[in-house]
Amino acid sequence: MQEIQNIFTTKNIIIYFIAINIIGFLIMYIDKQKAKKGKWRIPEKTLFIVTALGGGIGTVAGMYTFRHKTQKAAFVIGFPLITILEIVCVVYFKFF
């Protein structure tokens, strides 16, 4: 049990969120490049999973930086909504 507690340190959680958001940003870039070339694409489900795993800031930033998926309401509404809900949950469980 002590080993599990050592994994969930503040430092490790911050590293995780930085990494998952970089991944989110990169998959939006990669998917945009593939879309331009007409190649195999990253499934939309995968984009939502990365967002739900904490990569919302990265996927939203990538969406607007690369102008990718900005015409689809599911992404324009869904990514920010998931991100806001996650932030509210973190704040709630941290302070209440």
C-alpha positions in Angstrom: 0.0 0.0 0.0 2.9 2.4 0.8 4.3 1.9 -2.8 1.0 3.0 -4.3 1.0 6.2 -2.2 4.5 6.9 -3.4 3.3 6.8 -7.0 0.5 9.4 -6.5 2.7 12.3 -5.4 2.0 15.8 -6.5 5.1 15.8 -8.6 4.0 12.7 -10.5 0.5 14.0 -11.0 1.8 17.2 -12.5 4.2 15.3 -14.8 1.3 13.1 -15.9 -0.9 16.1 -16.7 1.9 17.9 -18.6 2.6 14.7 -20.6 -1.1 13.9 -21.4 -1.6 17.5 -22.6 1.4 17.4 -24.8 0.1 14.1 -26.3 -3.3 15.7 -26.8 -1.7 18.6 -28.6 0.4 16.3 -30.8 -2.4 14.0 -31.8 -4.4 17.0 -33.0 -1.4 18.0 -35.1 -0.8 14.5 -36.4 -4.5 14.0 -37.3 -4.6 17.4 -39.1 -1.5 16.5 -41.1 -3.0 13.1 -42.0 -6.3 14.8 -43.0 -4.4 17.1 -45.4 -2.7 14.2 -47.1 -5.9 12.0 -47.2 -4.2 9.3 -45.1 -5.5 7.0 -42.3 -6.8 9.2 -39.4 -6.7 9.0 -35.7 -10.2 7.8 -34.6 -12.4 10.5 -33.1 -13.0 8.2 -30.1 -9.2 8.3 -29.4 -9.2 12.1 -29.4 -12.0 12.1 -26.9 -10.3 9.4 -24.7 -7.1 11.5 -24.5 -9.3 14.5 -23.6 -11.1 12.5 -20.9 -7.8 11.2 -19.5 -6.8 14.8 -18.6 -5.5 16.1 -22.0 -8.3 18.6 -22.6 -6.1 21.7 -22.5 -3.8 20.1 -25.1 -6.5 18.9 -27.4 -8.4 22.2 -27.2 -5.2 24.1 -27.8 -4.3 21.8 -30.7 -7.8 22.1 -32.2 -7.6 25.9 -32.4 -3.9 26.1 -33.2 -4.2 23.8 -36.2 -7.8 24.7 -37.0 -8.7 21.0 -36.8 -12.2 19.8 -35.9 -13.4 23.3 -35.3 -16.4 22.8 -37.6 -17.7 19.8 -35.6 -20.0 20.8 -32.7 -19.1 17.5 -30.8 -15.5 18.7 -30.6 -16.1 22.5 -30.1 -18.5 21.8 -27.3 -17.3 18.4 -26.1 -13.6 19.0 -25.5 -14.0 22.2 -23.5 -17.0 20.7 -21.6 -15.0 17.6 -20.6 -12.1 19.8 -19.6 -14.2 22.1 -17.4 -15.9 19.1 -15.7 -12.5 17.6 -14.9 -11.2 20.9 -13.5 -14.4 21.3 -11.4 -13.9 17.7 -10.1 -10.3 18.2 -9.2 -11.1 21.5 -7.3 -14.0 19.8 -5.6 -12.1 16.8 -4.4 -9.0 18.8 -3.5 -10.8 21.4 -1.4 -14.1 19.9 -0.2 
